[in-house]
Amino acid sequence: MEVFLDFVNKYIMGGIQIWTEFIFFTAFLGKRRRAVYGIVFSVCGLLLIEPVQSGGAADVFLYTLLLAGYGIFVCRADWASAFLYAVITAGIMQLCYGVVNLSLYILYPYVFPFWQEKTGILFMVLGYAAFVPAVLGYRVIAKYYRYQDDVRNRYVLLLLLPVLVIFLMGSYINLSIYKDAVTVYEDGSIAGGDHYQMLMVQVLGLASMFSILSACKKLLENFRLSTELALLSQQERYLHQYVEEAREQGKKTKAFRHDIKNHIMVVKELLQSGKRDQALCYISDLDGMVRELSFSCNTGNPVVDILIGNKFGMAKSGNIDTDCSLILPYPCKVRDIDFCIILSNALDNAISACREMDDQAGEGAWESAWESESRFAEKKDKGDQNGRKYIHISGRHQGDFILLEVENSFSGHGTIEKGTGLSNIEVVAKKYGGAMSVKCQAGRFLLSVLLNLTV
């Protein structure tokens, strides 16, 4: 019986524990894996850890390294995040087991006199209840405390150090004080010191881990907001620069119109004098002046024309096809800087999405065999049917409303997370009593913004 229980405890429940930790660890890293991968990992983990099991911390550290190695080499996560989430994953499970086991050690002497023969088996089974708080803790972390999209390595290390200390503390209590064997005295009491004190230490360790995660989340949120504020300030400077360029362009155009009669008179006199070559040369110079004053996109708003021309120049350098059929009323109640906020953020996102198509195409040759199946479905939706990269701006003014649309090719699935750019666009849309909507399907992303001119 003891051999069977030992087998169940080490291999069956140990495998389930490793599989549970594997599932949530990959979720923390933002990687979704099939259950079969977790089963294979659990078997490999048991085979590697079993030979060095000593009742000390060596097997726990080996397992943590194995988990981090999987995150780095298979999930392709950065090393700092992989180690952080490996320590958190193992630490949560260790602390939950510590809290449950110590609670059972405290209750054991009260139950032992009534059911001496079966109390040990009963409490061993009840010890598996540690999975419940562990899974709840994992779900909370997966929902509220994932950092891989926002944090830099130095902030991961800042979070890793205190979490590692708590993890080491829990490992020391569980594996160095109590070890694998539990000594039970004749009165049912369990050796190992003051269980109440150790229980409080484990509970405080578990609470401290979540407190550290919460504090770090707030720190990172403040860092993100300060970064966004700096970017918005920089963007505002660029937008004011576009306004100044538009004003300067307007002055040059006004000056050219003022002198056009003189230019026509000069050309006329050259032709009448039979100086055809000089007249053609003069007309060629005039054509150059006209080209300098013209915009690559004519929306009717000179500030928007300069902005779109600048962004289209960036797009064309990346071999992205561009097209603009936007017509705006000028002047209108929508401020130039608000038009620029909408279009600059939309075009920056569109250019970035088109460039990612090249990046993902380059990564395809190096992907692991485990990722090939998920990549296949993604690549079917890449761009249009020919994989063409494009950006198209359109819009119309009807009655009291203006509709702006920016369409671009992209590679990915149907869900788009709202980042800083889309949030800024939505703020402007709501400012004018309008709305923003996004659609993405079949490698096509469409951003629509409706503005109400009566607001």
Disulfide bonds with the S-S distance in Angstrom:
none
